[in-house]
Amino acid sequence: MIKKLITIVALATTTFVSANAQLLYRITSDSQQKPSYIIGTFHLEDGSYLDKIPGANAALDEVDQVYGEIDIKSMTNPDTLAATQAITMLPDGKTIKDILTAEQFEKLDKYVTSIVGTGLSNPMLFQQMGKMNPATLDNTLTITNFLKKMQGKFNPNNIIDLSIQQTAIQKGKKTNGLETMDFQTKLMFGRPMNEMIEQLMCSIDNNEFYDKQTLLLLDAYHEHNIEKLMEITYMKMGNSCDMTEEYMNELIYNRNSDWAKKIPAIIKNSPTLFVVGAGHLGGEKGVVNLLRKAGFKVEGVK
């Protein structure tokens, strides 16, 4: 069984980066006239946090373009949005009540009530949430719960990854993505239905653990304490909801390898700032080490 998806994807900031607290790296080589950069983010952090990452604003000013995991422009493309909706919603005529057992739906209803104050028996709420597939619903409830706990400290319309791209556009710079929105949507919300249902039930059955883990991760990120982030990420419950090595490869390491192969061509003629979840940067299979193996000098910016 896989670990709760939102904890790993939306909070994919936690693989070991280095012995030092480091979120921004400079990428150089003998063939480059100007450096490029890669920055690790926490996907549920506010855009204002960029000011607290040493050298980040200067790096943004220095480069010609910004590459996120996905390009912000794709998020407003009507065709892309239509394709995303087709993946994240249940087939026509189906609702979440149709695909869960009575016991599972009762658990879900209580969980929804604990977060938003009313259950799915509320017609307006059911209209909003009842047609989401289980992974989409899980993601929506997790973010809603996070916002509730943050008490206005986080603006969901100004998440750091997209904020950096928006600032780049305002500065007249190009933006692009290492992946397509379609790829990420399928990865997060397009899994087999039985897996998505299990994932949703994991979130409900272990919600106290995940709530604690999320807040601990946020605190550690604010401390720039990468070792602590790693420790918190790999906290285990000792049940079937703990993430498998196979899924970790699919979610993190295979993507790292793909990005490390794309980056050299991207930065060859255009100094670039790459903005990705910090969990993709570190360790033997992280993007930083893969770029070093490819012959680049990758050093932390203080």
LUMLOVEX-476501 format. One record per residue: x, y, z of N, C-alpha, C in turn; residue in one letter. Coordinates in steps of 0.001 Angstrom, whole numbers, padded with zeros to 6 digits, always signed. Example, Ala and Ser with C-alpha at 12.3 -4.5 7.8 and 13.67 -1.06 7.14 Angstrom:
<atoms>
+013190-005690+007800+012300-004500+007800+013200-003300+007800A
+012850-002250+007080+013670-001060+007140+012900+000030+007870S
</atoms>
This chain:
<atoms>
+000839-001195+000000+000000+000000+000000+000876+001247+000000M
+000389+002320-000601+001152+003563-000673+000843+004439+000530I
+001807+005281+000870+001608+006259+001933+000674+007340+001417K
+000097+008086+002310-000839+009134+001924-000230+010048+000869K
-000866+010141-000284-000284+010790-001452+000023+012255-001237L
-000874+013001-000611-000641+014433-000465+000589+014698+000383I
+000845+013848+001382+002011+014043+002235+003284+013923+001438T
+003290+013051+000431+004504+012825-000332+004608+013741-001531I
+003505+014025-002186+003575+014885-003362+003534+016359-002987V
+002464+016795-002353+002346+018212-002033+003383+018666-001039A
+003916+017729-000251+004956+018058+000702+006266+017398+000314L
+006490+017252-000976+007682+016519-001422+008909+017403-001316A
+009305+017649-000096+010386+018598+000130+011397+018050+001097T
+011466+016740+001256+012055+016279+002483+013155+015252+002349T
+013595+014895+001174+014712+013988+001051+015987+014717+001451T
+016939+014019+001976+018171+014629+002471+018861+015411+001374F
+019184+016664+001641+019831+017528+000659+021324+017614+000911V
+021761+017939+002107+023171+018017+002436+023305+018092+003930S
+024514+018119+004406+024727+018222+005839+024371+019610+006340A
+024262+020575+005423+023936+021940+005792+022513+022275+005385N
+021973+023292+006059+020655+023777+005671+020794+024507+004347A
+020245+023942+003295+020488+024489+001960+019282+024273+001071Q
+018789+025358+000477+017644+025253-000416+017933+025748-001822L
+018987+026550-002005+019301+027124-003310+020708+026712-003738L
+020818+026233-004989+022097+025786-005534+022405+026499-006851Y
+023685+026793-007056+024184+027366-008305+024735+026231-009166R
+024370+026240-010460+024808+025207-011406+025723+025858-012438I
+026965+025389-012525+027907+025950-013494+028687+024834-014173T
+029291+025182-015332+030186+024268-016042+031090+025105-016939S
+032121+024493-017468+033069+025207-018329+032400+025740-019589D
+031331+025083-020020+030677+025496-021267+029624+026579-021067S
+029309+026914-019818+028289+027923-019539+028925+029286-019320Q
+028359+030294-019973+028836+031653-019751+028267+032248-018466Q
+027018+031860-018128+026380+032357-016915+025821+031172-016118K
+025748+031306-014799+025239+030197-013982+023728+030046-014080P
+023274+028854-013783+021854+028595-013571+021676+028195-012103S
+020427+028046-011674+020158+027778-010256+019021+026764-010129Y
+018993+026087-008989+017860+025223-008670+017508+025450-007203I
+016215+025643-006947+015742+025949-005597+014725+024902-005150I
+014831+024491-003898+013889+023533-003333+012779+024246-002591G
+011551+023839-002846+010392+024486-002228+009595+023507-001377T
+008708+024070-000605+007705+023326+000141+006380+023709-000495F
+005720+022776-001129+004613+023118-002015+003408+023736-001308H
+003390+023704+000008+002321+024375+000746+002862+025565+001525L
+003887+026208+000962+004452+027405+001571+004034+028630+000772E
+003889+029742+001465+003477+030990+000830+004625+031584+000019D
+004272+032298-001041+005274+032889-001919+006194+033872-001227G
+005726+034485-000155+006555+035456+000562+007778+034816+001194S
+007762+033489+001312+008893+032816+001958+010169+032885+001112Y
+010045+033215-000149+011219+033333-001000+012222+034324-000418L
+011724+035357+000236+012603+036375+000820+013484+035807+001926D
+013104+034642+002468+013858+034052+003576+014845+032987+003116K
+014955+032815+001794+015931+031868+001244+017103+032679+000702I
+018262+032630+001345+019404+033458+000944+019755+033313-000534P
+019820+034453-001228+020232+034475-002626+019143+034198-003634G
+017934+033864-003173+016878+033437-004096+016417+034573-005007A
+016163+035739-004445+015699+036858-005272+016765+037306-006254N
+018014+037289-005831+019111+037661-006728+019231+036664-007876A
+019054+035380-007571+019111+034358-008617+017993+034561-009626A
+016809+034900-009152+015674+035146-010043+015949+036331-010959L
+016566+037349-010434+016904+038518-011249+017962+038185-012299D
+018851+037265-011965+020009+036985-012806+019690+036125-014030E
+018714+035242-013908+018450+034272-014972+017550+034854-016059V
+017489+034132-017191+016623+034539-018300+015243+033908-018232D
+015153+032755-017542+013889+032027-017538+013756+031201-016263Q
+012515+030776-015991+012218+029944-014833+011499+028684-015302V
+011973+027544-014829+011323+026261-015076+010785+025728-013755Y
+009468+025532-013676+008891+024853-012532+008729+023377-012839G
+008132+022651-011913+007789+021261-012223+006787+021257-013378E
+005839+022209-013324+004942+022437-014457+004933+023934-014748I
+004558+024293-015948+004513+025692-016367+003198+026318-015909D
+003290+027455-015247+002099+028128-014734+001097+028444-015849I
+001587+028672-017064+000680+029016-018181-000270+027870-018501K
+000173+026637-018262-000686+025490-018567-001889+025426-017643S
-001807+026105-016507-002883+026042-015529-004090+026885-015924M
-003945+027688-016948-005074+028483-017438-005469+028108-018866T
-004836+027079-019407-005159+026631-020761-006468+025838-020736N
-007486+026254-021477-008790+025574-021409-008726+024082-021734P
-007944+023700-022729-007837+022288-023086-007190+021483-021970D
-006155+022058-021361-005475+021379-020266-006398+021240-019067T
-007157+022293-018776-008072+022257-017646-009177+021223-017860L
-009638+021111-019088-010673+020117-019393-010131+018704-019215A
-008899+018491-019661-008282+017173-019510-008051+016850-018038A
-007669+017854-017270-007450+017666-015836-008745+017284-015138T
-009832+017961-015494-011119+017659-014871-011553+016229-015188Q
-011270+015780-016397-011651+014426-016784-010934+013380-015928A
-009710+013700-015490-008928+012766-014677-009329+012839-013209I
-009581+014038-012719-009779+014222-011283-011206+013949-010817T
-012142+013887-011741-013534+013665-011365-013961+012236-011681M
-015019+011789-011040-015572+010464-011310-016311+010464-012649L
-016476+009283-013243-017226+009209-014505-018634+009784-014343P
-019181+010260-015451-020519+010853-015423-021523+009909-014769D
-022326+010484-013886-023369+009703-013231-022929+009040-011946G
-021630+009025-011667-021108+008395-010461-020814+009444-009395K
-021000+009068-008146-020614+009916-007028-019754+009102-006073T
-019125+009790-005136-018259+009104-004177-019039+008072-003369I
-020310+008329-003168-021141+007389-002404-021335+006082-003159K
-021300+006166-004486-021511+004967-005298-020316+004019-005251D
-019114+004539-005030-017920+003698-005154-017343+003277-003800I
-017896+003810-002705-017463+003406-001369-018487+002466-000752L
-018021+001629+000171-018958+000835+000947-019673+001751+001934T
-020742+001259+002512-021490+002067+003487-020591+002465+004658A
-019738+001537+005091-018833+001819+006210-017803+002878+005821E
-017262+002760+004611-016282+003742+004145-016905+005127+004004Q
-018108+005187+003487-018760+006486+003311-019073+007123+004657F
-019450+006318+005633-019725+006848+006972-018455+007454+007571E
-017315+006752+007389-016028+007290+007863-015707+008610+007179K
-015908+008633+005873-015622+009839+005107-016508+010988+005574L
-017771+010724+005786-018704+011774+006184-018295+012393+007519D
-017874+011566+008460-017429+012061+009760-016146+012886+009609K
-015253+012431+008730-013990+013121+008491-014243+014494+007868Y
-015123+014542+006884-015479+015808+006248-016071+016768+007274V
-016961+016264+008118-017591+017097+009143-016556+017678+010098T
-015552+016874+010453-014528+017344+011389-013686+018468+010793S
-013622+018534+009476-012787+019546+008819-013588+020788+008435I
-014755+020590+007829-015506+021742+007302-016745+022093+008124V
-017058+021265+009118-018168+021593+010007-019512+021063+009580G
-019587+020453+008426-020828+019833+007962-020470+018622+007113T
-021404+017675+007013-021126+016435+006306-021606+016453+004871G
-021418+015330+004209-021797+015221+002808-023302+015095+002619L
-024025+015042+003717-025493+015093+003607-025953+016503+003226S
-025071+017468+003385-025357+018833+002952-025347+018859+001423N
-026479+019154+000789-026570+019081-000680-025550+019958-001396P
-025305+021154-000881-024366+022059-001532-022946+021503-001471M
-022566+020955-000304-021229+020381-000159-021078+019132-001016L
-022127+018314-001067-022059+017104-001883-021939+017459-003362F
-022599+018532-003761-022491+018985-005144-021049+019365-005470Q
-020341+019952-004492-018964+020369-004698-017984+019199-004636Q
-018198+018288-003703-017210+017241-003437-017628+015839-003891M
-018900+015626-004033-019391+014273-004268-018973+013653-005580G
-018604+014472-006570-018226+013940-007873-016707+013854-008064K
-015950+014250-007023-014489+014117-007099-014091+012657-006956M
-013021+012252-007650-012542+010901-007405-011849+010868-006043N
-011589+009689-005476-011076+009621-004098-009772+010384-003876P
-008845+010357-004836-007575+011065-004664-007771+012572-004671A
-008638+013058-005540-008934+014491-005599-009603+014947-004311T
-010521+014148-003826-011215+014467-002582-010238+014476-001410L
-009344+013490-001381-008322+013412-000338-007447+014664-000360D
-007007+015053-001541-006169+016231-001701-006901+017491-001239N
-008155+017627-001649-008958+018806-001290-009148+018903+000218T
-009454+017791+000856-009677+017798+002301-008384+018061+003060L
-007280+017523+002566-005994+017739+003230-005603+019207+003194T
-005756+019830+002028-005407+021248+001906-006366+022102+002727I
-007660+021762+002716-008639+022501+003524-008285+022412+005001T
-007892+021230+005442-007497+021036+006837-006234+021827+007168N
-005292+021843+006223-004051+022602+006408-004352+024093+006544F
-005201+024615+005685-005568+026027+005739-006239+026369+007068L
-007060+025452+007543-007746+025653+008820-006731+025774+009952K
-005732+024916+009936-004721+024927+011000-003788+026127+010880K
-003585+026615+009654-002702+027764+009461-003345+029084+009885M
-004679+029097+009985-005423+030267+010453-005008+031560+009730Q
-005022+031491+008412-004748+032681+007610-003288+032965+007353G
-002385+032092+007818-000950+032329+007630-000464+031900+006250K
-001322+031222+005487-000935+030712+004172-002002+031073+003159F
-001578+031633+002024-002505+032014+000962-002450+030956-000148N
-003491+030152-000314-003459+029077-001321-003367+029596-002746P
-003632+030883-002935-003506+031475-004266-002114+032057-004510N
-001214+031860-003539+000131+032428-003660+001183+031408-003234N
+001000+030141-003632+001982+029130-003243+003326+029447-003886I
+004399+029114-003200+005721+029600-003553+006138+029208-004968I
+005842+027990-005388+006257+027546-006726+005665+028438-007819D
+004367+028693-007719+003709+029496-008736+004021+030978-008575L
+004215+031405-007340+004565+032801-007088+005876+033177-007775S
+006843+032268-007737+008132+032537-008393+007941+032696-009894I
+007107+031844-010495+006854+031967-011932+006095+033261-012247Q
+005143+033609-011394+004402+034855-011617+005333+036064-011559Q
+006251+036056-010614+007222+037148-010509+008120+037186-011732T
+008522+036013-012204+009363+035945-013401+008653+036571-014598A
+007376+036266-014766+006599+036828-015876+006526+038347-015760I
+006316+038831-014535+006261+040275-014311+007585+040948-014664Q
+008677+040208-014518+010006+040738-014837+010364+040534-016311K
+009424+040014-017100+009652+039815-018523+010439+038571-018871G
+010454+037608-017958+011196+036373-018201+010270+035268-018687K
+010824+034284-019365+010068+033137-019855+009831+032149-018716K
+008747+031386-018841+008498+030286-017905+008209+029015-018693T
+008528+027895-018074+008278+026608-018709+008223+025544-017618N
+007989+024291-017996+007885+023214-017017+008723+022008-017385G
+009244+021344-016367+009985+020100-016572+009038+018953-016904L
+007793+019090-016481+006771+018085-016753+005510+018778-017245E
+004609+018012-017802+003320+018570-018205+002317+018439-017065T
+001313+019281-017102+000248+019196-016107-000484+017861-016228M
-000607+017354-017448-001267+016070-017672-000516+014948-016963D
+000817+014971-017053+001628+013937-016394+001426+013978-014887F
+001521+015168-014292+001385+015272-012842-000030+014922-012376Q
-001018+015320-013156-002399+015013-012781-002631+013507-012765T
-002131+012817-013787-002286+011358-013837-001523+010692-012702K
-000340+011226-012382+000469+010657-011304-000251+010756-009971L
-000871+011896-009705-001500+012131-008405-002946+011666-008321M
-003679+011833-009427-005119+011627-009357-005649+010593-010355F
-004768+009962-011101-005218+009040-012132-004850+007591-011875G
-004671+007254-010611-004278+005887-010260-005501+004969-010291R
-005289+003649-010257-006436+002730-010226-007380+003063-009075P
-008664+002877-009302-009665+003293-008328-009461+002630-006976M
-009113+001351-006952-008934+000665-005664-007798+001291-004860N
-006729+001737-005543-005616+002386-004851-006042+003730-004281E
-006822+004488-005054-007262+005796-004577-008192+005665-003378M
-009044+004651-003389-009935+004433-002246-009123+004068-001007I
-008143+003168-001169-007279+002798-000040-006540+004016+000499E
-006073+004854-000402-005360+006076-000025-006260+006987+000807Q
-007494+007158+000361-008447+008004+001089-008716+007440+002474L
-008890+006131+002563-009137+005504+003862-007912+005620+004774M
-006716+005569+004204-005499+005774+004992-005491+007169+005609C
-005888+008155+004821-005923+009523+005310-006889+009663+006478S
-008032+009013+006357-009053+009110+007398-008615+008352+008653I
-008148+007126+008476-007798+006282+009615-006568+006770+010363D
-005693+007508+009660-004437+007955+010270-004328+009478+010276N
-005458+010167+010326-005436+011621+010147-004639+012336+011220N
-004627+011850+012445-003858+012509+013501-002359+012422+013212E
-001922+011266+012729-000508+011093+012378-000117+012059+011269F
-000925+012132+010224-000596+012990+009078-000659+014473+009442Y
-001618+014846+010284-001691+016233+010733-000411+016616+011467D
+000017+015754+012370+001235+016008+013135+002441+016061+012214K
+002515+015128+011270+003657+015065+010358+003740+016330+009502Q
+002607+016789+008994+002599+017975+008142+003109+019202+008883T
+002645+019408+010088+003067+020573+010867+004532+020468+011272L
+004999+019259+011573+006415+019064+011885+007284+019352+010662L
+006822+018929+009499+007554+019195+008264+007661+020690+008002L
+006571+021393+008216+006570+022838+007983+007547+023536+008937L
+007535+023131+010200+008463+023713+011171+009914+023449+010770D
+010196+022221+010358+011564+021868+009975+011999+022625+008728A
+011077+022836+007802+011402+023598+006598+011751+025037+006957Y
+010998+025605+007863+011271+026975+008293+012617+027088+009008H
+013044+025997+009605+014363+025962+010244+015473+025688+009229E
+015108+025365+007991+016051+024905+006971+016847+023701+007475H
+016188+022884+008274+016838+021721+008880+016524+020491+008033N
+017404+020225+007071+017135+019171+006098+017170+017783+006730I
+018093+017566+007658+018173+016263+008305+016885+015970+009077E
+016373+016981+009733+015125+016823+010477+013956+016556+009538K
+013944+017230+008404+012904+016994+007404+012900+015541+006954L
+014099+015002+006693+014185+013620+006263+013649+012672+007328M
+014039+012933+008559+013601+012083+009661+012080+012076+009788E
+011476+013248+009658+010022+013364+009794+009309+012684+008626I
+009850+012864+007425+009220+012277+006246+009120+010765+006346T
+010157+010148+006877+010193+008690+006912+009691+008113+008222Y
+008980+008914+008992+008273+008370+010152+007293+007306+009648M
+007293+006167+010297+006417+005075+009872+005364+004775+010922K
+004224+004309+010427+003141+003926+011315+003146+002427+011576M
+003865+001696+010722+003915+000248+010877+002668-000445+010380G
+001990+000188+009413+000806-000447+008838+000872-000380+007313N
-000189-000805+006666-000187-000911+005205-000179+000441+004501S
-000320+001531+005247-000305+002853+004634+001106+003407+004461C
+002109+002749+005030+003493+003184+004820+003865+002997+003354D
+004589+003970+002783+004880+003959+001360+005905+002894+000999M
+005708+002257-000143+006619+001220-000610+007789+001832-001368T
+008875+001069-001478+010038+001525-002236+009683+001706-003706E
+008846+000835-004230+008435+000931-005634+007729+002257-005914E
+006869+002658-004987+006144+003898-005203+007046+005115-005033Y
+008010+005012-004124+008988+006088-003972+009759+006304-005267M
+010129+005208-005931+010823+005319-007216+009955+006038-008237N
+008694+005676-008300+007786+006270-009275+007563+007753-008992E
+007432+008072-007728+007068+009427-007342+008248+010387-007321L
+009416+009905-006919+010566+010781-006728+011712+010454-007674I
+012291+009274-007551+013584+009016-008165+013545+008914-009686Y
+012519+008317-010255+012425+008262-011720+012282+009667-012305N
+011567+010517-011622+011386+011896-012089+012697+012673-011956R
+013425+012429-010862+014732+013070-010708+015635+012755-011896N
+015673+011492-012272+016520+011061-013384+016096+011734-014680S
+014797+011834-014889+014283+012472-016099+014658+013951-016135D
+014517+014640-015022+014842+016061-014969+016335+016303-015193W
+017159+015457-014571+018611+015631-014696+019073+015445-016136A
+018327+014677-016904+018655+014498-018321+018204+015711-019148K
+017147+016375-018725+016614+017527-019465+017392+018815-019182K
+017857+018968-017966+018435+020240-017527+019629+020704-018368I
+020594+019838-018717+021752+020324-019486+021378+021035-020781P
+020412+020514-021515+020002+021152-022766+019287+022470-022506A
+018521+022528-021404+017770+023742-021077+018712+024892-020742I
+019764+024605-019997+020640+025682-019520+021801+025979-020463I
+021904+025239-021551+023046+025403-022456+023185+026843-022946K
+022071+027440-023339+022111+028799-023880+021294+029809-023090N
+020555+029330-022092+019677+030239-021335+019831+029995-019834S
+020456+030925-019106+020539+030804-017647+019137+030638-017063P
+018957+029620-016224+017623+029214-015798+017574+029000-014288T
+016445+029361-013677+016159+029001-012302+015127+027883-012317L
+015497+026728-011765+014580+025595-011657+013950+025612-010267F
+012635+025427-010222+011880+025497-008975+011160+024171-008779V
+011646+023360-007839+011083+022021-007632+010987+021734-006137V
+010172+020767-005785+010113+020330-004395+011492+019908-003924G
+011881+020371-002731+013238+020142-002250+013555+018669-002071A
+012540+017839-001957+012765+016408-001842+013383+015793-003072G
+013359+016523-004182+013958+016028-005416+015445+016370-005509H
+015957+017167-004590+017325+017650-004725+018371+016709-004166L
+018105+016096-003031+019184+015481-002274+019314+013980-002398G
+020385+013506-001757+020658+012082-001723+021362+011591-002976G
+021731+010337-002965+022456+009724-004079+021677+009820-005384E
+020353+009701-005301+019517+009728-006497+018855+011090-006710K
+019304+012100-005963+018738+013423-006092+019297+014176-007281G
+018595+015229-007689+018982+015987-008875+020363+016622-008708V
+020684+017109-007509+021984+017731-007287+023104+016756-007584V
+023031+015562-007026+024081+014569-007250+024117+014089-008691N
+022957+013950-009314+022902+013504-010707+023547+014529-011634L
+023347+015810-011355+023989+016851-012163+025501+016857-011951L
+025926+016631-010735+027366+016546-010471+027990+015381-011229R
+027293+014269-011246+027785+013108-011991+027867+013404-013484K
+027009+014310-013949+026999+014677-015372+028077+015714-015704A
+028856+016128-014697+029968+017038-014945+029757+018496-014552G
+028603+018785-013940+028336+020157-013528+028852+020406-012108F
+029230+021646-011844+029547+022065-010501+028270+022608-009874K
+027836+021977-008791+026596+022376-008134+026934+022691-006682V
+026808+023967-006338+027204+024398-004994+026132+025242-004347E
+026027+025133-003033+025024+025882-002292+025286+027370-002321G
+024219+028150-002386+024313+029613-002357+024006+030073-000942V
+024912+030789-000352+024743+031270+001031+024217+032695+001052K
</atoms>
